[in-house]
């Protein structure tokens, strides 16, 4: 989906998205037509939005939380691969 569709689905303001892209909290695919967002990007944006608005997490906290979430998903993929190889 394009940027406008993403903003609508994620319920995020354009200024917030620009900051999150700059912080590299979201890294959409780049195509010749521009940025292409996925459902995973929407889920991540909703997590960021909820952490900031509902829980009052600051930017440094968001960095830590997203890093831990990424590590968790990486470990999950590694365990799935290990399980397949058994």
Buried (B, 14 or more C-beta within 10 A) or exposed (E): BEBEEBBEBBEBEEEBBEBBBEEEBBEBEEEEEEBBBEEEBBEBBBBBBEBBEEEEBEEEEBBEBBEEEEEEEEEEEEEEEEEEEE
